[in-house]
Structures are given as C-alpha cells and as structure tokens.
Amino acid sequence: MSAPGDLRAAGMLGRMTLGMPHLSPSGLAEDWVLREGGDRHWAMLSRAMGRAEGAFEDAQGRPLYAAFCATELAMDPRDGLGAALLGAELSLRSTLGRVSAGRIGSEHVLSARGRAVARLRMISAFVAHDPRAGRLAARPPAAAIAPPPAGPGLMALGAAAGREARRLRAAPPPVPQAVLHPCPERDFNAVGLLYFPAYSALAAAALRRGAGRGAGPFARVRARRVVYLGNPAAGAAVRAASAASGRRARTVLHAPCGAPLAAATTLATAPAPGG
C-alpha cells in the first residue's frame, strides 16, 4: 500500500508526499485514487478480520475476494491544481462501515494544503471466483466481521446502487455507440477479473469518443459513481452507450451478449458540448 496507516477502531490514517504518479493536471488522478482506496478498503477488511492482507476464505477454505458493488468519487478539479499539489503532503482518513448483512463500505477523505481534495465511497461484497465457469458467486467469509454501521453517505450510495442495478437488469441492452477493448496486461487483476478502476476508464473513453446524444468530451470530472454488475472475459469487447444532459452523463457498459456490466454516472465541471 502506498501509505502505511494505523488501524483505529474501524479506520485507517495515513500521510504521504504527492508526486507525479498521484496527480493529473487538474488535481488528484482518478485512477490512482481508486486504486489507493481499494487497497485501503481491503487492508481494513483484513485487519478487522484478523487476517493477512487479502487472505479471505469461506468456511470450506476456498479463496474469496472483496468485489466492489459500487464506488462514488467526488473531487475538486481546477486548472493547475495538479502542479500546485506536487510535493504537498496528503493526509488520508479512511473508515469502514456495515451497509447491510453482506456488504461492507468504506469512506476515504483525502486532504492537502488545508482542504479536502477528494472523497471516495466504496461498497464491496465477498465473492468466490470460478474461472472455469467464468462467473462470480456471493459467499460469506469464514471469519466474522462486525464494523460499526455505515454513515448516511455510504447508506445513500447503497440505496442508489440498488436502484441502478434493478434498472439495468430490467431494461433491454441499449444500442451500443462505442466498442471498447480492455487491455489484458493493464486492466485485469491477478485472478483474471477486470479491475474495478478500468470500468471508470472505459466510461471516460466512451465519453471522450462522443458516445451518446451530446456526450462530447467533458471539461473535467467532478464526480463519478459506478455500479458494477458483471465482469467481461479477458479479450472480450465491451460495448458502451451514453446519454448526456448538461453536466451529467450516464454510460452503460455491457457484454457482447447484452449482459449489463456496469453503469457510470459522471458529473462534469462544464456541460458536454451540445448537451
């Protein structure tokens, strides 16, 4: 993990110096924030269960993974902010909370130069991966975990994710407006699953390519919420369809067979051209 922290109650504190890998021209780099948040989320789960990091298993000893159901990232992008933050000290405050019986959430506040520059909320569930069947199945872990109840922000994300998941499953797949190709060497994790930050990158790529009514390139991303429903096979294409209105765009990612993979709602600092 980038910044060692101390576990206090169901939380973690950390500090680090910001360098080029952490920044974009307008502030913190979205991909890095997601990866760091995921690392801290898994570390807090492991410590809360008294296990080595990432060593989750079910009652039969089969390996489990904490797969994300939803993430929500809010940032404060500004011209030149990345250069202004270069070399600054970043503080990271992370907390863990119970969203429901099978889902655990975390919230991460990242601050620099005396102000919050990003807030990330994440919700995960334990799953088993069967690479032969190519599917994930929810499984309870062998070790009990009982973090305190989640705060209102995480509970709201959980409710919004549930509504989005029901909407995606009930609707026919939209007509694809872009076909995207995740890179097996860059976008998939050690067990062959599309790593969760790649979904945000795919949604951003769809918007950059102008997929959808009025969905041209956004100026800067102020917030992005992603609800995850499925995982594509390595080497498979991902189809994207987007629609934008003003500063907000919704991008649906689905497999070639039409199965929904994720939905990303993006809020920009400026309206999409033509939106």
Buried (B, 14 or more C-beta within 10 A) or exposed (E): BBBEBEBEEBBBBBEBEBEEEBBBEBBBBBBBBBBBBBBBBBBBBBBBBEBEEBEBBBEEEEEBBBBBBBBBBBBBBBEEBBEBBEEBEBBBBBBBBBBEEEBBBBBBBBBBEEEBBBBBBBBBBBBBBEEEEEEBEEBBBBBEBEBEEBBEBBBEBBEBBBEBBEEBEEEEBBEBBBEBEBEEEEBBEEEEBBBBBBBBBBBBBBBEBBBBBBBBEBBBBBBBBBBBBBBBBBEBBBBBBBBBEEBBBBBBBBBBEEEBBBBBBBBBBEBBEEB
